Amino acid sequence: MRVITGSARGRRLFTLEGNDVRPTTDRVKEALFSIVQFELEGRRVLDLFAGSGQLGIEALSRGAQSVVFVDRSKKAADIVRKNLELTGFSKNASVICGDSLSFLKNRSPEFDIAFLDPPYSTGLLQQALELVPSVMKEGGCILCEAPPDEKMPESVADFRLMKKYKYGKVSLFLYRIPEKEDKQ
């Protein structure tokens, strides 16, 4: 697992070990970042269910202002901190070791981009997706990673499912608030 591009390009990141770990592949990560490539500079990002932190670290490498990483696993939080030190992004990041759903319930709108990549088939994605709009700034986007057969809502709060991308055994779901003329 490595940082694909930007200021930390080529850095190999530490990852969690075990069968419960499912790092985002480079192919899917490249696709995800091509979706938001012109929206990252100076933005605030949320990496929910952070795991090793690779998505948020990639965002920082590509010019995001700051990233908040949230994962309930102490091991995951420690790996994220280690990867932030390795890449030199510690000062631009906060690592929260705690429940993602509780985190979302206690925040105000502050994020421009949110990445949601929870463990598959647990229901956590849908639960988090219901709460994420409350922490998003106007004009923000939500990107979810899930298996292709995952049932995703067409809308959540004012956010609409704008596009679904399929990459083998992974799908990306892009939610945005439609422009006024798109709402009709």
Salt bridges, closest charged atoms under 4 A:
ASP26 OD2 - ARG2 NE 3.26
GLU39 OE2 - ARG176 NH2 2.52
GLU58 OE1 - LYS29 NZ 3.83
GLU58 OE2 - ARG62 NE 2.80
ASP78 OD2 - LYS74 NZ 3.00
ASP78 OD1 - ARG81 NH1 3.37
GLU110 OE1 - ARG44 NH2 2.95
GLU110 OE2 - ARG107 NE 2.93
ASP117 OD1 - ARG22 NH2 2.84
GLU145 OE2 - ARG22 NH1 3.17
